[in-house]
Amino acid sequence: MAESGDLESSIIKTFRNSGYRATPQRIAISRYILSTHEHPTAQKVFSEVKKDHPTVSLATIYTTIKALKDMGMLQELNHPQSETRLDPNMEPHLHLICSRCERISDWMDPEMEDFIARVSDEADFVVTGLRFDLKGICKRCRDGGKGDRSLAAAGESSSAKDADYTAVKV
């Protein structure tokens, strides 16, 4: 992950090169989204950024999310039963989604790139996006139901939940 100053410089440069103003609020929103592994909701981003930028509006959150998507820095994870979640990881990866606590973890595997290339070649198909989700029950929920659906649905985070995040690279 880039250091904070490097990330901020990159954010400013990308916004300006794409024709957007790099306002302090947009920078703070982008910094939060691009540096978290929680797959937050827009509401979670709003509550976190509001701590340092009390005048930020939810509309600014949504327009910044749209700009980040348009610039190819972010993808949205839409699930029928829950709020849209945000994912700044644009590398090919799987999402492991717990059906109980709704936690989303990334699973990285170098064979995914080979798989995508093989499918593209064999099907004569140009892949322009990838979304691969596996649903199940996470270890935390299986080991005693510590995952709380109401906590996840509210977009709240505990230090234990943050510590449980896994970005697994095989």
C-alpha positions in Angstrom: 0.0 0.0 0.0 1.3 3.5 -0.8 2.3 5.8 2.1 -0.1 8.5 3.0 1.7 11.3 1.2 2.3 9.2 -1.9 -1.4 8.2 -1.9 -2.5 11.8 -1.5 -0.2 13.0 -4.3 -1.5 10.3 -6.6 -5.1 11.2 -5.8 -4.6 14.9 -6.5 -2.7 14.1 -9.8 -5.4 11.6 -10.9 -8.3 14.0 -10.2 -6.6 16.9 -12.0 -5.5 14.8 -15.0 -9.2 13.6 -15.3 -10.6 17.1 -15.2 -11.9 17.1 -11.6 -11.0 19.6 -8.9 -9.0 18.1 -6.1 -10.8 19.6 -3.1 -9.8 18.7 0.5 -13.1 16.8 0.9 -12.6 14.8 -2.3 -9.0 14.0 -1.3 -10.2 12.9 2.2 -13.0 10.7 0.8 -10.6 9.1 -1.8 -7.9 8.6 0.8 -10.3 6.8 3.1 -11.8 4.6 0.4 -8.5 3.7 -1.3 -6.7 2.9 1.9 -9.3 0.7 3.6 -9.8 -3.1 3.2 -13.3 -3.1 4.7 -15.3 -2.7 1.5 -17.2 0.1 3.1 -20.7 1.5 2.2 -21.1 5.1 1.2 -22.7 5.7 4.6 -19.6 4.3 6.3 -17.4 6.6 4.2 -19.6 9.5 5.1 -19.5 8.9 8.8 -15.7 8.4 8.8 -14.9 11.4 6.6 -17.3 13.6 8.5 -15.1 13.3 11.7 -12.4 15.5 10.0 -14.6 17.3 7.5 -17.9 18.1 9.4 -19.3 20.0 6.4 -19.0 17.1 3.9 -22.3 16.1 2.4 -23.5 12.7 1.4 -23.9 14.1 -2.2 -20.1 14.8 -2.2 -19.5 11.3 -1.1 -21.5 9.9 -4.0 -20.1 12.2 -6.6 -16.5 11.3 -5.5 -17.4 7.6 -5.6 -18.7 8.1 -9.2 -15.5 10.0 -10.1 -13.3 7.2 -8.6 -15.3 4.6 -10.6 -15.0 6.7 -13.8 -11.2 7.0 -13.3 -11.0 3.2 -12.9 -9.9 3.4 -9.2 -12.9 1.8 -7.6 -15.6 -0.8 -8.2 -19.0 -1.1 -6.6 -20.1 -4.4 -5.2 -23.9 -4.6 -5.5 -25.7 -7.3 -3.6 -29.5 -7.7 -3.7 -29.9 -8.1 0.1 -27.5 -5.4 1.3 -26.1 -1.9 0.6 -23.6 -1.4 -2.2 -20.1 -1.8 -0.9 -16.9 -0.2 -2.3 -13.7 -2.0 -3.4 -10.6 -0.2 -4.5 -8.8 -3.4 -5.3 -8.8 -3.4 -9.1 -6.6 -6.5 -9.4 -8.3 -9.8 -10.3 -9.5 -11.4 -7.1 -12.4 -13.2 -5.5 -14.7 -11.9 -2.9 -15.5 -14.2 0.0 -18.9 -12.9 1.4 -20.2 -14.2 4.7 -23.9 -14.7 4.6 -24.3 -14.1 8.3 -22.2 -11.0 9.2 -21.8 -9.7 5.5 -18.1 -9.3 5.9 -16.3 -9.2 2.5 -12.7 -10.5 2.3 -10.5 -10.5 -0.8 -8.9 -13.7 -2.0 -5.9 -13.1 -4.3 -4.6 -16.0 -6.4 -2.0 -15.5 -9.2 -3.7 -18.3 -11.2 -6.7 -16.0 -11.7 -4.8 -13.9 -14.3 -3.9 -17.1 -16.2 -7.5 -18.3 -16.0 -8.8 -15.0 -17.4 -6.2 -15.0 -20.2 -7.1 -18.6 -21.1 -10.9 -17.9 -21.1 -10.3 -14.8 -23.2 -8.1 -16.7 -25.7 -10.3 -19.8 -26.0 -13.6 -17.9 -26.2 -12.1 -15.0 -28.4 -13.5 -12.7 -25.8 -12.1 -9.4 -24.5 -12.5 -9.3 -20.8 -13.2 -5.7 -19.6 -14.3 -6.4 -16.0 -14.3 -9.2 -13.5 -16.5 -10.0 -10.5 -16.3 -13.3 -8.8 -18.1 -13.8 -5.4 -18.2 -16.8 -3.2 -20.8 -16.9 -0.5 -20.6 -18.9 2.7 -20.0 -18.6 6.4 -16.8 -17.1 7.7 -14.7 -18.7 10.4 -15.7 -16.1 13.0 -19.4 -16.8 12.5 -18.8 -20.6 12.5 -16.7 -20.4 15.7 -19.5 -19.0 17.9 -21.5 -16.5 16.0 -19.3 -13.5 16.8 -20.3 -12.0 13.5 -23.4 -9.8 14.1 -25.5 -9.1 11.0 -27.0 -6.0 12.6 -23.4 -4.6 13.2 -22.4 -5.2 9.6 -25.7 -3.9 8.2 -25.2 -0.7 10.2 -21.8 -0.2 8.6 -20.1 -0.1 12.0 -16.7 -1.6 12.6 -15.1 -3.0 15.7 -11.3 -3.4 16.2 -11.9 -7.2 16.2 -13.7 -7.0 12.8 -11.0 -4.8 11.4 -8.3 -7.2 12.6 -10.2 -10.1 11.0 -9.9 -8.7 7.5 -8.0 -11.0 5.3 -6.6 -10.3 1.9 -5.2 -13.7 1.1 -2.6 -14.1 -1.6 -1.9 -17.6 -2.6 
